[in-house]
């Protein structure tokens, strides 16, 4: 079609220009003929073929949908067995020593705060994307992945091309030369940044006054020869530091195991006696094996911060793994694919969770020490703590909470409004930013001797927030049902009332329902 029209156009051009008359005549005659033939071919052949293929595609798609539906029907019984929290249940059965909770309730949180000194402050710049609590021999812990907001700055750059003419003397005469120059300017403006940080909080009464911090040494990336060279080089600095510490009233002394001293690298410890009590020769050997491991675990990919009875482990390898996978991830219609996905994920889940706990499991005193009895309060403000509330909110569709003008990620913070009858009513406040395009003009001196205003486009981030009321129903523990059945029943009860199907969200042993929204 296109070629025929081109031929016709060229022929007409040649005739008008009186060039190559014979060729022009041929093209003028052939062009319309090709056009007619193309139209006939399109109507008689191509269009019916396209229609036939479309009908065949529809038939094939119908057969695919039918067989896929039958396959899902055959797998329905298996799909119904998957539930949120299955991976933690498997881990709990595999290693009974590590007890994983169904929910991070207020009792567990109060225990960490009151008994072990965990700070109860809700950081407005952090929100829990995932949380899993539990205990080891009665010593509580929780693993959390936080979304962190920081307000930094961003540099924006703009440019302006200028041109001018000037007279110059060249080879004995004056000539005019045209010149151009690109002027640039930049401005620095506030900009929000978001990152994720997984970490473990573990409470233990052993060495209750000890404070120290250490960062990963990347020992797993070094050979034994490199480690030996690294230790020989660093131990001399530590020995000098130990001598200087005497003058400043510190009791830091180098341990006999120089390899552990260098690789663990915690010279900022405040209590030498409790440090040595905690890190016995057995603990040192086990931690060194953990840090130098290149095959089974992740090596020395963790930071360790201890503040009295609270231990914080930051496992960097958790950044690359999603702990909070829900039941739909495992469901499907292909048994072999489902089995592979289930086995692969749970193997990885076990490995990541176990080696997150490994630094505290490697310390014998922590495993030998059981906490003293603690008297819990009779009444708490909510059934579950704010970490779990944030986890639930972040697991729901973000569009339910974010301000309609928000153009960034949102930090979701929660507060309890009321609690009772196995239901926490919470207010979820989403904090984000709307963006406004701005232009700032910066004066720059050009090569023409004049000042020029260089435009720099930048983005202004203006805080916005929206509050949403959410009911979080908790499955009662005393009922003779599985957590999945209890939550499913709660969802059906909610949907039979004022809640629509789209507004009810299931997660583990929770069913959440959006009640009200307020935009600010």
Secondary structure, DSSP 8 states (H G I E B T S, - for coil): -HHHHHHHHHHHHHHHHT-SHHHHHHHHHHHHHHHHHHHHHIIIIIHHHHHHHHHHHHHHHHHHHHHHHHHHHHHHHHHTT--TTHHHHHHHHH-TTEEE-SS-BHHHHHIIIIIH-------TTEEEEEEEEEEETTEEEEEEEEEEEEEEEEEEEEEEEEEEEEEEEETTEEEEEEEEEEEEEEEEEEEEEEEEEEEEEEE--TTTT-EEEE----GGGS-HHHHHHHHHHHHHHHHHHHHHHHHTT------S-HHHHHHH--TT-S-HHHHHHHS-HHHHHHHHHHHH-SSSS--S-EEEEEETTEEEEEEGGGGGS-S---GGGT--S-HHHHHHHHHHHHHHHHHHHHHHHHHHHT-HHHHH---------S--S-SB-HHHHHHHHHHS-GGGTS-TT--S--EEEEEEEEEETTEEEEEEEEEEEEEEEEEEEEEEE-TTS-EEEEEEEEEEEEEEEEEEEEEEEE--TTSSS-HHHHHHHHHHHHHHTT--GGGEEEETTEEEEEEEEEE-
